[in-house]
């Protein structure tokens, strides 16, 4: 599944007809995380070499130039939680749950889950989730800032689609530049990067169209 996810995002990233990606699942669970039976059969020597490939899948999703929306209808545990963290927005059904149960298995969350989680919800909440291994409800996740909205289950995918269409209707280069900025804010060259992106946005035909549309609407 990880390999297919990475391949799919590589394909969508290059598809000029795709502006926004919704990451969703069928059934009652969004993603229950890694297969514990498989992990139990592996020793340290076998598991280590595979980690870079696993990390690459999540990095590919996070680095995707196009906005990614996670629509979580059920449990998002471990690797499933990480999938929501590498998305740009997360909508959850009222039945969704979020957790990092690794400590209960004698592990700790790797794949940079902890820094990604802390950056999003703060150290106190991140420590509670990681150290207890206990899942939290959609309502708590919303309170912590882990999700953007909580919706009735029947409305989840329609709302994810509506948000995708809203983002897709905006000037794409400006949206992608704004997303990319969050990944380089800590760079010492951020100001130079920001100026360059601003200049590149100004050159885009879609910028001219958007500004003219704004002016035309104001005249009405």
C-alpha positions as CSV (number, residue, x, y, z in Angstrom):
1,X,0.0,0.0,0.0
2,X,2.8,2.4,0.8
3,X,4.5,1.7,-2.5
4,X,1.2,2.3,-4.3
5,X,0.5,5.5,-2.4
6,X,4.0,6.9,-3.3
7,X,3.5,5.9,-7.0
8,X,0.0,7.5,-7.1
9,X,1.3,10.8,-5.6
10,X,4.2,10.8,-8.0
11,X,1.7,10.4,-10.9
12,X,-0.8,13.0,-9.6
13,X,2.0,15.5,-8.9
14,X,2.8,15.5,-12.6
15,X,-0.8,15.5,-13.9
16,X,-1.7,18.9,-15.2
17,X,-5.4,18.1,-14.8
18,X,-5.1,17.7,-11.1
19,X,-5.1,20.7,-8.8
20,X,-6.0,19.3,-5.4
21,X,-5.8,15.7,-4.0
22,X,-8.2,14.2,-1.5
23,X,-6.8,11.3,0.5
24,X,-9.6,9.1,1.7
25,X,-10.6,5.5,2.4
26,X,-13.6,3.3,2.1
27,X,-15.1,1.4,5.0
28,X,-15.1,2.1,8.7
29,X,-11.4,2.8,9.2
30,X,-9.2,5.5,7.6
31,X,-6.0,3.8,8.3
32,X,-5.2,1.5,11.3
33,X,-1.4,1.8,10.8
34,X,1.2,-0.8,10.2
35,X,0.5,-4.5,10.3
36,X,1.4,-5.6,13.9
37,X,1.6,-9.3,12.9
38,X,4.1,-8.4,10.2
39,X,6.1,-6.2,12.6
40,X,6.2,-8.9,15.2
41,X,7.8,-11.3,12.7
42,X,10.7,-8.8,11.9
43,X,13.9,-8.4,13.8
44,X,15.9,-5.2,14.1
45,X,18.3,-6.2,11.3
46,X,15.4,-6.8,8.9
47,X,13.3,-3.7,9.8
48,X,16.0,-1.1,9.6
49,X,16.9,-1.2,5.9
50,X,13.2,-0.8,4.9
51,X,12.7,2.4,6.9
52,X,14.1,4.9,4.3
53,X,11.5,3.6,1.7
54,X,8.7,3.9,4.2
55,X,9.8,7.5,5.1
56,X,10.0,8.4,1.5
57,X,6.3,7.7,1.0
58,X,5.2,10.1,3.7
59,X,7.8,12.7,2.5
60,X,6.4,12.4,-1.0
61,X,2.9,13.2,0.2
62,X,4.1,16.1,2.4
63,X,6.3,17.5,-0.4
64,X,3.5,17.3,-3.0
65,X,3.2,20.7,-4.6
66,X,-0.5,20.4,-4.8
67,X,-2.8,20.8,-1.7
68,X,-3.7,17.5,0.0
69,X,-6.9,17.1,2.0
70,X,-7.3,14.1,4.4
71,X,-10.9,13.0,4.9
72,X,-10.9,10.8,8.0
73,X,-14.1,8.7,8.6
74,X,-12.8,6.3,11.3
75,X,-9.6,5.4,13.1
76,X,-6.3,7.0,12.1
77,X,-3.7,5.2,14.2
78,X,0.1,5.2,14.0
79,X,1.0,5.4,10.3
80,X,-2.6,6.5,9.7
81,X,-2.2,9.4,12.1
82,X,1.0,10.3,10.2
83,X,-0.9,10.3,6.9
84,X,-3.1,13.1,8.4
85,X,-0.1,15.0,9.5
86,X,1.5,15.1,6.1
87,X,-1.7,16.4,4.6
88,X,-2.4,20.2,4.3
89,X,-5.9,20.0,5.8
90,X,-7.8,17.3,7.7
91,X,-11.6,16.9,7.8
92,X,-12.9,14.3,10.2
93,X,-16.2,12.6,10.8
94,X,-17.7,12.6,14.2
95,X,-16.7,8.9,14.5
96,X,-13.0,9.5,13.7
97,X,-10.3,8.7,16.3
98,X,-6.6,9.6,16.3
99,X,-3.8,7.9,18.1
100,X,-0.2,6.9,18.3
101,X,-0.3,3.5,20.0
102,X,3.4,2.6,19.5
103,X,4.4,2.7,23.1
104,X,1.9,0.0,23.9
105,X,3.8,-2.2,21.5
106,X,7.2,-1.4,23.0
107,X,8.0,1.0,20.2
108,X,8.0,4.8,19.8
109,X,6.6,6.7,16.9
110,X,9.3,7.2,14.3
111,X,9.1,8.5,10.7
112,X,9.3,12.0,12.2
113,X,5.8,11.7,13.6
114,X,6.7,13.4,16.9
115,X,8.1,16.6,15.4
116,X,5.3,16.8,12.9
117,X,2.7,16.3,15.7
118,X,4.4,18.8,18.1
119,X,4.6,21.4,15.4
120,X,0.8,21.1,14.7
121,X,-0.7,20.7,18.2
122,X,2.0,21.8,20.6
123,X,4.2,19.8,23.1
124,X,1.7,19.1,25.8
125,X,-1.0,17.6,23.6
126,X,1.7,15.7,21.5
127,X,3.2,14.2,24.7
128,X,-0.2,13.1,25.9
129,X,-1.0,11.4,22.6
130,X,2.5,9.8,22.3
131,X,3.2,8.8,26.0
132,X,-0.2,7.3,26.8
133,X,-0.7,5.6,23.5
134,X,-4.4,6.3,23.9
135,X,-6.5,7.6,21.0
136,X,-8.5,10.8,21.2
137,X,-11.9,11.6,19.8
138,X,-12.6,13.8,16.8
139,X,-13.9,16.5,19.2
140,X,-10.6,16.5,21.1
141,X,-8.6,16.4,17.8
142,X,-10.5,19.5,16.7
143,X,-9.9,21.3,20.1
144,X,-6.1,20.5,19.7
145,X,-5.9,21.7,16.2
146,X,-5.3,18.2,14.8
147,X,-8.2,18.6,12.4
148,X,-9.8,21.5,10.7
149,X,-13.5,20.5,11.0
150,X,-15.6,17.7,12.4
151,X,-18.6,16.7,10.3
152,X,-21.5,14.1,10.3
153,X,-20.2,11.0,8.6
154,X,-22.7,11.4,5.7
155,X,-21.3,14.8,4.9
156,X,-17.5,14.1,5.2
157,X,-16.7,13.2,1.6
158,X,-18.9,15.9,0.1
159,X,-17.3,18.6,2.3
160,X,-13.8,17.3,1.3
161,X,-14.9,17.5,-2.3
162,X,-16.3,21.1,-1.8
163,X,-13.0,22.2,-0.2
164,X,-11.0,20.6,-3.0
165,X,-13.1,22.5,-5.6
166,X,-12.7,25.7,-3.7
167,X,-8.9,25.4,-3.7
168,X,-8.9,24.2,-7.3
169,X,-10.7,27.3,-8.3
170,X,-8.0,29.6,-7.1
171,X,-4.9,30.6,-9.1
172,X,-2.8,27.4,-8.9
173,X,0.7,28.9,-8.9
174,X,-0.2,31.2,-6.0
175,X,-1.7,28.3,-4.0
176,X,1.3,26.0,-4.6
177,X,3.7,28.8,-3.7
178,X,1.8,29.5,-0.5
179,X,1.9,25.8,0.4
180,X,5.6,25.6,-0.4
181,X,6.4,28.5,1.9
182,X,5.4,26.5,5.0
183,X,8.2,24.1,4.2
184,X,10.9,26.7,4.0
185,X,10.0,29.2,6.7
186,X,13.0,28.1,8.8
187,X,15.5,28.5,6.0
188,X,18.0,31.4,6.3
189,X,17.2,32.2,2.7
190,X,13.5,32.5,3.2
191,X,13.2,36.2,2.5
192,X,15.1,35.8,-0.8
193,X,12.9,32.7,-1.7
194,X,9.8,34.7,-0.8
195,X,10.7,37.6,-3.0
196,X,11.4,35.3,-5.9
197,X,8.1,33.4,-5.6
198,X,6.3,36.7,-5.3
199,X,7.9,37.9,-8.6
200,X,7.1,34.6,-10.3
201,X,3.5,34.9,-9.2
202,X,3.3,38.4,-10.7
203,X,4.3,37.0,-14.1
204,X,1.5,34.4,-14.2
205,X,-1.4,35.0,-16.6
206,X,-3.7,33.6,-13.9
207,X,-2.7,36.5,-11.6
208,X,-3.8,39.0,-14.2
209,X,-7.1,37.2,-14.7
210,X,-7.8,36.9,-11.0
211,X,-7.1,40.6,-10.4
212,X,-9.3,41.7,-13.3
213,X,-12.1,39.4,-12.0
214,X,-11.8,41.0,-8.6
215,X,-12.0,44.5,-10.1
216,X,-15.0,43.6,-12.3
217,X,-16.9,42.1,-9.4
218,X,-16.3,45.2,-7.3
219,X,-17.9,47.4,-10.0
220,X,-21.1,45.4,-9.9
